[in-house]
Amino acid sequence: MIEFAISKSPDQDVVHNYALKKRKLTIGSGEKNSLIIDDDLMGEHHFTIMQTACSLIGQFSDDTYPSYLNEKLVTGIIVLKIGDIIRAGDTTLKITNFILRPLFNRQEFISDKCAEIFKSNSKQTALLSQIAEQISTLQNSGQY
């Protein structure tokens, strides 16, 4: 489950708290997104938030419309954490919580320490980013 709050947006219909039971959430101004935001400064498919086995990943496009994570310009795949603030166009979103859950089958369980390990080890974080990119490629091709 991904929990976040949109605190500011020109699209007042989207300004509130969200708790979504999805592994992948696409956000942008285009009609094919999970969350459509009417913001002139947001790209058609601006960014994606996805849950992996041990973390929450943001995938930011590097198109005409920039994205900021905690006020730093970002592109590509980034490991997200609770409290991170994403600004896309004139819309501000804050990650308030995410609950890790098994991704492949009910027999799989994820250690509470898993996210902490990735946060504290840059090599593992880099590996996680590579895995997330591969999962995203598989999802986009319909193989996942």
TADAUR-V984050 format. One record per pair of residues at least 12 apart in sequence whose ideal C-beta (glycine too) atoms are under 10 Angstrom apart, sorted by the first residue. I is the first residue (numbers start at 1). J is the second residue. D is the distance in Angstrom with one decimal. If there is no record, write none. Layout:
BEGIN
i=[I/I]
j=[J/J]
d=[D/D]
END
This chain:
BEGIN
i=[1/1/1/1/1/1/1/1/1/1/1/2/2/2/2/2/2/2/2/2/2/2/2/2/2/2/2/2/2/3/3/3/3/3/3/3/3/3/3/3/4/4/4/4/4/4/4/4/4/4/4/4/4/4/4/4/4/4/4/4/5/5/5/5/5/5/5/5/6/6/6/6/6/6/6/6/6/7/7/7/7/7/8/8/8/8/8/9/9/9/9/9/9/9/9/9/9/10/10/10/10/10/10/10/10/10/11/11/11/11/11/11/11/11/11/11/12/13/13/13/14/14/14/14/14/14/14/14/15/15/15/17/17/18/18/18/19/19/19/19/20/20/20/20/21/21/22/22/22/22/22/23/23/23/23/23/23/23/23/23/24/24/24/24/24/24/24/24/24/24/25/25/25/25/25/25/25/26/26/26/26/26/26/26/27/27/27/27/27/27/27/27/27/27/27/27/27/28/28/28/28/28/28/28/28/28/28/28/28/29/29/29/29/29/29/29/29/29/29/30/30/30/30/30/31/32/32/33/33/33/33/34/34/35/35/35/37/37/37/37/37/38/38/39/39/39/39/39/40/40/40/41/41/41/41/41/41/41/41/42/42/42/42/42/42/43/43/43/43/43/43/43/43/43/43/44/44/44/45/45/46/46/46/46/46/46/46/46/46/46/47/47/47/47/47/47/47/47/47/47/47/47/48/48/48/48/48/48/49/49/49/49/49/50/50/50/50/50/50/51/51/51/51/51/51/51/51/52/52/52/52/52/52/52/52/52/52/52/53/53/53/53/53/53/53/53/53/53/53/53/53/53/54/54/54/54/54/54/54/54/54/54/54/54/54/54/54/55/55/55/55/55/55/55/55/55/55/55/55/55/55/55/55/56/56/56/56/56/56/56/56/56/56/56/56/56/57/57/57/57/57/57/57/57/57/57/57/58/58/58/58/58/58/58/58/58/58/59/59/59/59/59/59/59/59/59/60/60/60/60/60/60/60/60/61/61/61/62/62/62/63/65/65/66/66/66/67/67/67/67/68/68/68/68/68/69/69/69/69/69/69/70/70/70/70/70/71/71/73/74/74/76/76/77/77/77/77/77/77/77/78/78/78/79/79/79/79/79/79/79/79/79/80/80/81/81/81/81/81/82/82/82/82/82/82/83/83/83/84/98/100/100/100/103/103/114/115]
j=[19/20/21/22/23/51/97/98/99/100/101/18/19/20/21/22/23/24/25/49/50/51/56/80/95/96/97/98/99/17/18/19/20/82/94/95/96/97/98/99/17/18/19/20/25/27/35/49/56/80/82/84/85/86/93/94/95/96/97/98/17/18/85/92/93/94/95/96/18/27/35/37/86/91/92/93/94/85/91/92/93/94/87/90/91/92/93/37/38/39/42/88/89/90/91/92/93/37/38/39/40/41/42/89/90/91/29/36/37/38/39/40/42/89/90/91/38/36/37/38/27/35/36/37/38/39/91/93/37/91/92/94/96/35/93/96/96/97/98/99/34/35/49/98/99/101/34/35/49/50/51/49/50/51/52/101/103/135/139/144/48/49/50/51/57/59/135/136/139/144/47/48/49/50/51/56/58/45/46/47/48/49/50/59/42/43/45/46/47/48/49/58/67/86/88/91/93/42/43/44/45/46/47/48/61/63/65/88/89/41/42/43/44/45/46/65/88/89/91/42/43/44/45/46/44/44/45/45/46/47/48/48/49/49/91/93/88/89/90/91/93/89/91/65/88/89/90/91/65/89/90/64/65/66/87/88/89/90/91/65/67/88/89/90/91/60/61/62/63/64/65/66/67/88/89/61/63/65/61/63/60/61/63/65/66/67/86/88/89/91/59/60/61/65/67/69/74/75/78/86/88/93/60/61/77/136/139/140/80/86/93/95/98/77/80/132/135/136/139/80/98/99/100/101/103/132/135/79/100/103/110/118/128/129/131/132/135/136/100/101/102/103/104/108/110/114/115/118/128/131/132/135/79/100/103/110/111/113/114/115/116/117/118/119/124/128/131/79/80/81/98/100/114/115/117/118/119/124/125/128/129/131/132/78/79/80/81/82/84/95/97/98/99/100/115/132/77/78/79/80/128/129/131/132/133/135/136/74/76/77/78/79/80/84/86/95/132/74/75/76/77/78/129/132/133/136/73/74/75/76/77/78/86/88/75/76/88/74/75/76/75/88/89/87/88/89/86/87/88/89/85/86/87/88/92/84/85/86/87/88/95/83/84/85/86/87/85/87/87/86/87/129/133/128/129/130/131/132/133/136/125/129/132/115/118/119/124/125/126/128/129/132/95/98/95/98/115/118/119/94/95/96/97/98/115/95/96/97/96/115/112/114/115/135/144/128/128]
d=[6.1/6.8/5.2/8.2/9.6/8.3/7.8/6.6/4.4/9.2/7.3/7.7/7.6/5.2/8.2/6.6/8.4/9.2/6.0/6.1/8.8/6.6/6.8/9.4/7.7/9.3/8.1/5.1/8.3/7.3/6.7/4.7/7.7/8.8/9.7/7.6/4.7/4.0/6.5/8.0/7.6/5.4/8.5/8.2/8.6/9.7/9.5/7.8/9.8/9.6/9.8/9.3/9.9/8.4/5.4/6.2/5.2/5.7/8.2/8.6/4.7/7.1/9.9/9.0/7.1/5.1/8.7/5.5/7.3/9.5/8.6/7.9/9.7/6.4/6.9/5.2/8.1/8.8/9.1/5.3/7.7/6.5/8.6/7.1/6.6/4.3/8.9/6.1/8.3/6.1/9.0/9.4/8.2/6.6/4.1/7.3/8.6/8.5/6.9/5.3/7.2/8.4/9.2/8.0/5.2/7.4/9.0/8.4/5.1/4.0/5.9/10.0/9.0/9.7/9.1/7.3/9.4/9.5/8.9/7.8/9.5/6.9/8.2/5.4/8.1/8.9/7.5/9.3/9.9/8.8/9.4/9.6/7.2/7.8/8.9/8.8/8.8/8.1/9.9/9.3/7.7/8.5/9.2/9.9/9.1/9.0/6.7/10.0/8.9/8.8/8.0/9.5/6.1/4.6/8.5/8.6/6.8/9.3/8.8/9.8/6.4/7.5/4.4/7.5/9.6/9.4/9.2/8.3/6.5/9.7/9.1/6.8/4.6/7.3/9.0/10.0/10.0/6.2/8.5/7.8/5.1/8.3/9.1/9.3/8.1/9.7/8.2/5.7/5.6/7.3/7.2/9.9/9.8/8.6/7.1/8.4/7.6/5.9/5.6/5.3/4.4/4.0/7.3/9.0/8.5/9.9/8.8/8.0/9.4/9.1/4.7/6.7/5.6/8.5/7.2/8.9/9.6/8.1/9.7/9.2/8.0/3.5/5.6/8.7/8.6/8.2/7.3/6.4/8.1/9.7/9.0/8.8/9.1/9.5/9.9/9.2/8.0/7.7/9.5/5.5/9.3/10.0/9.5/9.0/7.4/4.1/5.5/5.0/9.5/7.0/7.8/9.6/6.0/8.9/9.9/7.9/3.2/5.5/8.3/5.9/9.2/5.3/3.7/7.9/6.3/9.8/6.2/9.9/5.0/6.6/4.0/9.2/8.7/7.8/8.0/9.2/8.4/9.0/6.5/8.4/7.7/6.5/8.1/6.2/9.6/6.6/9.4/4.8/7.3/8.7/6.4/4.7/6.5/9.7/5.6/9.6/8.8/9.7/9.6/7.1/6.2/9.2/8.1/8.5/9.3/7.3/9.4/9.9/6.9/8.3/8.9/7.9/8.7/9.3/9.6/6.8/7.3/6.8/7.9/9.9/6.6/8.7/7.2/7.6/7.2/9.7/9.9/9.0/8.8/7.2/10.0/9.3/6.6/9.5/6.6/5.3/6.6/9.7/7.5/9.4/8.0/5.4/8.1/7.9/6.2/7.4/10.0/9.9/8.7/8.2/9.7/9.3/9.4/6.8/9.7/6.4/8.3/9.5/4.0/5.7/9.5/7.5/5.5/9.7/8.8/6.6/9.3/5.3/7.5/8.2/8.5/7.9/7.9/5.7/9.9/5.5/8.2/9.9/8.3/5.9/9.3/9.7/7.9/9.8/7.3/4.4/7.4/8.5/8.7/6.9/9.7/4.7/9.9/8.5/8.5/9.7/5.9/7.1/6.1/6.5/7.6/7.3/9.1/4.3/8.8/8.6/8.2/7.4/9.2/7.2/4.8/7.9/4.8/7.9/6.8/8.8/9.4/10.0/9.4/7.3/5.1/7.9/9.7/7.5/7.9/6.1/9.3/5.0/5.3/6.4/7.9/6.8/8.4/8.3/7.3/9.1/9.8/9.0/3.7/7.2/9.1/7.1/6.2/8.9/8.1/8.8/6.6/7.2/5.0/8.8/8.1/7.1/4.3/7.7/9.2/6.0/7.3/5.8/8.1/9.9/9.8/8.6/6.1/5.6/8.5/9.0/7.6/7.4/10.0/8.4/9.9/8.1/8.5/9.1/4.8/8.5/9.8/5.5/5.5/7.7/9.7/7.7/9.5/9.1/6.6/7.5/9.9/5.6/9.6/6.4/6.7/8.2/5.6/8.0/7.0/8.9/8.0/9.8/6.8/9.1/5.7/6.7/5.9/7.0/9.5/6.6/8.0/9.7/9.8/9.0/8.4/7.0/6.8/8.8/9.7/10.0/10.0]
END
